[in-house]
Amino acid sequence: MELKRNEATLNRPKGDRVLDALYVFVDIPAFIQQLKEEPAWQKNDRNGITVFKTEHLTMVVTILHKNAVIKDNQIEGLATLQVIEGAIRINTIDGDIEMKEKQLISLHSNESHSIEALSDAVILISNYAGAGV
């Protein structure tokens, strides 16, 4: 197996990390701290970082300021969204779902939804875009 890495950049000086290997340890509290220290968090309503990425599975930690909205989001493949900190509202074609810490929602491929942060929030999005999904 080939090791996949992401290297640091000017915008993300602490960005050097392993994205794919035989195993990848993800220290979510450390990534949250890193995201909150980056200028993007001060300038924008959100900041995120990919913590694992293979051909079929991607995992992203995203932090949102209160009232941040990700409108009309569609993810190709199966997805889960877990609230790590704070509270969010998911808007789906069937209505709104308010979620708080330790809650998770799963979505089928290309299900349109919006995400609104009801407080400062941290979410973990996992996307499986494998064959046949």
N, C-alpha and C positions, 0 to 999 in steps of 0.2 A: 504494500500500500504506500502510495506517495503522500508525504506530509504536505498539507496545504496551510500556508500562513498568510496573514495580512500584515503589512509593514506600517510603521508609524508615518504620519504625514505632518505637515505644518498645522493643519486644523485638528489633528488628533495625535499629539506627540507621544501619548501612551498607547497608541493603537497597535503596536506589535503584539500579535497573538496567534495561537494555533486555531485554525478553523476546522480542520479535519485531520484526524490521526486514528490510530487504533482505539484510542480513548481520548476524550476531551473533557477536562474538568472545567465547569463553568461556575465561577464564584460570583453569583448574582449581586450580593451586596457590594463587592468591589467594582463591578461594572456600573452599578447605580451611582456610586461615589464618583467614578471617573466621568460619567455623563454629566453629572451636576457641576463638575469643575471645568468643563469645556466651555469656551465662549459661545458655542451654538446654543447652549441652554439659556444664557443671558439674553441672546438676540432673538430667539425664536420661541414658538409656543410648544416645541417638542424637540427631543434629541433621541437618537437610537443607535444601536450598535449590533451588528451581526455577531453572534457568539458561537455559532456552529453552522457549517454549510457543507452539504454533500450534493451529489447529483439530484437526489430526491427530497432531502430534508434540510430546511433552513429554520434557524431559531434566532429571533431578534428580541433584545431587551429595549423597550421604548419608555421614555419618561415624558409625561405630558403636564404642562401647566394647567391649572384650573381654567376651565372654559375652552381649552384647545379642542378643535374638532377635526377629525379625519373624515371628510365627506365622501359619500358614494364609493366606498372602498370595495374592491372585488379581488379575491385571491384565487389564483388558479391552483387547484388541488385542494385537498382537505386541510383544514386549519383549526387550531385551537388558540384561544386567547385566554390567558390567565391573569387575573388581577393580583399583583404581588403587594402593592401598597395603594391606598386611596380608594376612590370610587369612580366608576364610569357609567355611562349609559350607552347601550348598543341599540341603534335603531335598525330594525329589520322590516321586511315587507309585512310581517305579522304583528308589528308593534314594537314598543320600547321595552328593554330589559335593563334594569338597574343592577349593577354588579359591584360587589365590595371585595375586600381582601380575601384571598383563598378561594374565590369562586372562579369557575372556568366555563367557557362556552365553546362548543365545537360547531364548525360551519362546513357545509359541503362546498364543492368547487363553484366559484363564480357567484355565490350568494351575495347580492349587494347589501351593504350595511354601512352605517356611519358610527363613529366612536366619538363620544363627547366626554371630556374629563369633568366630573362633578367636583373634584378637588385635585390638587396635585396628585398625580397617579403614576404608578409603574406597572407596565404590562409586559408579559412574555408571550410573543406570538410564535407559534410553531406551524410550519407549512410543509405538508407532505404532498409533493407533486410527482408521485411515482407513476409508473406505467399503469394504464387502465383507470386512473382516477378521473 
